[in-house]
């Protein structure tokens, strides 16, 4: 498990918007980022690791493989799949700072995440399963269901276009 700070175009975001489930959370994270306060990281999986897992589920992967390959060819900076964290990452994107992330790649990393959750250092990370395999299975199920991909930058732009980002927050988007 390692800490990285990523640009929104490096992150493949979940297809869980619209709606914006908690405008209050977005505003809170926006204020924290703007003030330079620490915000808990978004959990991410390297694209190579996730795609290897996806490709092992051949029949399912074939249902969205072309869409993913087309997406990746048009988004060469995309390097990580997000496991939630849209409010934190959208707020960072609007403020114009890199998004703090924790990279998970194996069972030991998942165990460390669970330890951080137990100790109250990470909250609200529902997409991390009991094992790394469980985590990848949930991620694969998400994309098998949706068959659509976008970066966190594109997702934030959709929030702006749908007027889910208040005017006073939009003014600071880089």
C-alpha positions in Angstrom: 0.0 0.0 0.0 1.4 3.3 -1.0 0.3 7.0 -0.9 0.2 8.8 -4.2 -1.3 12.2 -5.3 -3.0 11.9 -8.7 -4.6 14.2 -11.3 -8.3 13.7 -12.0 -7.5 12.5 -15.5 -5.4 9.7 -14.1 -8.4 8.2 -12.3 -11.1 6.0 -13.8 -14.2 6.9 -11.8 -17.1 4.7 -10.8 -20.3 5.1 -12.8 -22.3 6.2 -9.8 -23.4 9.7 -10.8 -25.9 11.2 -11.2 -27.2 11.8 -8.6 -24.8 13.6 -6.2 -25.7 11.6 -3.1 -24.4 14.2 -0.6 -23.9 17.8 -1.5 -23.0 18.3 2.1 -20.0 16.0 1.9 -18.9 17.6 -1.3 -19.0 21.1 0.4 -17.2 19.8 3.5 -14.4 18.2 1.4 -14.2 21.3 -0.7 -13.7 23.5 2.4 -11.1 21.1 3.8 -9.1 21.0 0.5 -9.4 24.8 0.1 -8.1 25.3 3.7 -5.2 22.9 3.1 -6.5 20.4 5.7 -5.8 16.7 5.4 -8.5 14.7 3.7 -8.5 11.0 3.8 -7.3 9.3 0.6 -9.3 7.7 -2.1 -8.6 4.0 -2.6 -7.3 3.0 -6.1 -6.2 0.0 -8.0 -3.6 0.1 -10.7 -5.1 -0.3 -14.2 -2.8 -3.2 -15.0 -3.8 -5.2 -11.9 -7.6 -4.6 -12.5 -7.4 -5.4 -16.2 -5.6 -8.6 -15.6 -8.4 -9.6 -13.2 -11.1 -8.5 -15.7 -9.5 -10.5 -18.5 -9.5 -13.7 -16.4 -13.3 -13.5 -16.5 -13.3 -13.9 -20.3 -17.0 -14.2 -21.0 -17.9 -11.2 -18.8 -14.9 -9.1 -19.9 -15.9 -9.5 -23.5 -19.1 -7.6 -22.7 -17.2 -4.4 -22.0 -13.7 -5.0 -23.3 -14.2 -2.9 -26.5 -15.7 0.0 -24.5 -12.8 -0.1 -22.0 -10.1 -0.3 -24.8 -11.7 2.6 -26.7 -11.9 4.6 -23.5 -8.2 3.9 -22.7 -7.1 4.8 -26.2 -8.7 8.2 -25.8 -7.5 8.7 -22.2 -3.8 7.7 -22.1 -3.3 9.4 -18.7 -5.8 7.1 -17.0 -3.8 4.7 -14.8 -6.0 3.8 -11.8 -9.5 2.6 -11.0 -11.1 4.4 -8.1 -13.0 2.5 -5.4 -15.5 5.2 -4.5 -14.4 8.6 -3.1 -16.3 10.8 -5.6 -17.0 13.6 -3.2 -13.4 13.9 -2.0 -12.0 13.7 -5.5 -14.5 16.0 -7.0 -13.7 18.6 -4.3 -10.0 18.3 -4.9 -10.6 18.6 -8.7 -12.6 21.8 -8.2 -10.0 23.3 -5.9 -7.3 22.4 -8.4 -5.2 20.1 -6.3 -4.0 16.6 -6.8 -6.2 13.9 -5.3 -4.7 12.0 -2.3 -4.9 8.3 -3.0 -3.9 4.9 -1.4 -2.9 2.3 -4.0 -4.0 -1.3 -3.1 -2.5 -4.2 -5.0 -2.8 -7.3 -2.7 -4.4 -8.9 0.4 -1.8 -7.3 2.7 -2.9 -3.8 1.4 -6.5 -4.7 2.0 -5.7 -5.8 5.5 -3.9 -2.5 6.1 -7.0 -0.6 4.8 -9.2 -2.6 7.2 -6.8 -1.8 10.1 -7.0 1.9 9.3 -10.8 1.7 9.2 -10.9 -0.1 12.6 -8.7 2.6 14.0 -10.9 5.4 12.6 -8.2 6.7 10.2 -10.3 5.8 7.2 -14.1 5.9 6.9 -16.6 5.4 4.2 -14.7 2.9 2.0 -17.5 0.5 1.2 -15.8 -0.9 -2.0 -12.9 -2.6 -0.2 -13.8 -6.2 0.3 -12.6 -8.6 2.9 -9.8 -9.7 0.5 -8.2 -8.2 -2.6 -10.0 -10.7 -4.8 -13.3 -9.6 -3.2 -12.4 -6.0 -4.0 -11.5 -6.7 -7.6 -14.7 -8.8 -8.0 -16.8 -5.8 -6.8 -15.0 -3.5 -9.2 -15.5 -6.0 -12.1 -19.2 -6.4 -11.3 -19.6 -2.6 -11.4 -18.1 -2.3 -14.9 -19.9 -5.4 -16.2 -23.1 -3.8 -15.1 -22.4 -0.3 -16.5 -20.1 -1.0 -19.5 -19.1 2.7 -19.5 -16.0 4.5 -18.3 -15.0 8.1 -17.5 -12.2 9.9 -15.7 -12.7 11.8 -12.5 -12.2 15.0 -14.5 -15.1 14.1 -16.8 -17.3 13.1 -13.8 -16.6 16.5 -12.1 -17.4 18.3 -15.3 -20.7 16.4 -15.5 -21.5 17.6 -11.9 -20.8 21.2 -13.0 -22.9 20.8 -16.2 -25.8 19.4 -14.1 -25.5 22.3 -11.6 -24.6 20.0 -8.7 -21.6 22.2 -8.0 -22.6 25.5 -6.4 -21.5 28.7 -8.3 -19.2 29.8 -5.5 -17.3 26.5 -5.7 -17.2 26.4 -9.5 -15.3 29.7 -9.6 -12.3 28.0 -8.2 -12.2 25.1 -10.7 -8.9 25.4 -12.6 
